[in-house]
Each structure stands twice: as structure tokens, then as C-alpha cells.
Amino acid sequence: MSNLEQMRAELQELNLQLLDLMNQRAALSKAIGEVKRKQGTNKFDPEFERHMLNQIAEHNHGPFEDSTVQHLFKQIFKACLDLQQDSSKKLLLVSRKKKAEDTVVQIGDVKVGVAGHPLMIAGPCSVESLEQVREVAKALKEQGIGVLRGGAFKPRTSPYDFQGLGVEGLEILRQVGDEFGLKVISEIVNPSDIEMATKYVDVIQIGARNMQNFELLKAAGRVNTPVLLKRGLSATIEEFIYAAEYILSNGNTNVMLCERGIRTYEKATRNTLDISAVPILKQETHLPVFVDVTHSTGRRDLLLPTARAAVAIGADGVMVEVHPDPETALSDAKQQLSIPQFNEFMSELRATKLSQI
């Protein structure tokens, strides 16, 4: 056996010794956690952890730096602390491991999350007038679409842009929804408005800019009204999932997720549609997943192909914006479809063999 082979053999033997020692430490740590549980003591003891790290540094004789050794041991401490936690509590409520079957959200007589039956949500970016919403609602009804969207509270990048009609906008949506037999979805931005909003809307939308407005998420979790949660502009999928967990952990299980594009360096589209997020969210969670093709692209010419992609990849629904006269719209004029364009969009989308919309 060569000198290199001999050293490699010694290295492997040391690996096994380290593994055995780490498992012994883990078993002891788990036993300590059980004692603490019976005593009602907090499992994490920062003073004792600091004492152990100091002791490790005092007995370290290299070649590792003290900081390196302490970092390695902190990872071991964390892993052992995780073992002390109740494994059933570690699973997120949104997790597919917690609930294997798909969640089907009921919006009146409309079911969301039924495999093979994606839902279309459409309507103007902003509620501007009763006549405007009525015209769009009539077009939706003729297309057999049951859910009307419209913005009453509009969080805008500029404080000088149209901010929405507020409660008056919600009243218009409710009136038109009742007139045409449509369910209504609108964004709420203030936690104190959640209770009021339930009198008008069938679905509460939490927009991208409020995905981590934790007080708003908690407030939405304390009502039973279904919630459509949009992914934040720069949010990771993990952050998106945790935002949904805030809602479920406060009691509301009627949650739908919406991929609406994320901010990247690309300027060809308004945002970058992360289409891969759809199957990831479907695998990691049991919640229905929508794709907002309007805000993700910001381009009318891309709405149809991205909607087709959303349906093909397994999205539970598509959201698109429609306006009677997009050029005069008070917000997002360039990305909304006119009613004739919307009718053509629906005709082309339904011609796709994959689509049951």
C-alpha cells in the first residue's frame, strides 16, 4: 500500500469515528431535550451554547482557526437542537408532507384546484366606474367565466398615480358581481380593512408588494374568506411558501398561490415569469397555484403563449386583465386586453388541447 493510500485509509477511519461520535452526541442531545420537555424548560440555552463554544476555542490547537472550528460545531449544535423539536410541529401546514391530497378551495359554487380544470380570473386592473365594470362583467359572463377581478385599493410605485376608488370600488364590484352572478376578487392592503372587505368580496387578494406584510397575512388568516396570495417582486419560493404559512397558521386554510413574475435584470418584459415555480409549488405545497400572465409579462402579445404555458405546466388557473378601452385606463394601460382581444384570447386558449378553461 502506497503512502497516499495509507493516509486515505486513515482518513476514512477517522470519518467513521467522527460519525459515531456525532451520533452519540445527537442521541445524548435528544435525551436532554426530552428531559427539558418534561420540565417545561426552553430547549435552546444560549448561555450554555456560548460556554461550549468558548471551551472548544480554548482547547483548539489547530490547524483549524478557532472561528472555523466554532462554525463547524455551531452546525452540529443546530442539527442536535432540531432533533429536540417535535417533528410533527416542524412540518409546515402548507407542506405536501403535512397534507398529501390537493386542497380544493370553494368560492361559492366555483371549485379551485380540481385537477384538469383550470380556472380563469379576469377583469380590469382598477375599478374606475360602474359602467366600466359592468361592460367587462358582461363579456366574462358571455365567456362562461365565473370570477371577476378588479382593483379598489391600488398600491402604486408612485404616490401620484391613481390609487383606486377604495370602498366605493368594492361596492361597485359587489353590485356588478351580484347582477351577473359572478364571484368577486379584489386586493386589500390594510389589515384593518380585512373584516370590512369580507362584506364585499368573495376572495381577498394580497398583492406582490404586500406578500410580507405579516400583519395583513395574519388578519387574512383570521377570516374564512378565500385568499389569493401573490408572490413578491423579489421573493424566493421559500419566502412565498412561508408567507402562505402565516395565513394558514392563523386558521384560514382557503389559500391560493399566484406566480406573477419576479424582478430580474431582463427588460423585455415587465417582470420575468418564473414558470418553473408552478410545478415546484405544486410539489412542495397542496395549495392551488395560479399564474398572472398580465403582470408577469406586461405585454399583450405575450398573454396567450404564457397562458398556454401555465395551463400546460399544471397551473390551477390563469389571471388576465381586461378593460373596455385599455388606452384610457387609469392604470396598466399597455398590458390590458380590450374586450374583442379578450374574446379572441379565450377562443385561442380554448383551442389548445391541453386547456379545459
Secondary structure, 3 states (H helix, E strand, C coil): CCHHHHHHHHHHHHHHHHHHHHHHHHHHHHHHHHHHHHHCCCCCCHHHHHHHHHHHHHCCCCCCCHHHHHHHHHHHHHHHHHHHCCHHHHCCCCECCCCCCCCCEEECCEEECCCCCCEEEEECCECCCHHHHHHHHHHHHHCCCCEEECECCCCCCCCCCCCCCCHHHHHHHHHHHHHHCCEEEEECCCHHHHHHHCCCCCEEEECHHHCCCHHHHHHHHCCCCCEEEECCCCCCHHHHHHHHHHHHHCCCCCEEEEECCECCCCCCCCCECCCCHHHHHHHHECCCEEEEHHHHHCCHHHHHHHHHHHHHCCCCEEEEEECCCHHHCCCCHHHCECHHHHHHHHHHHHHCCCCCC
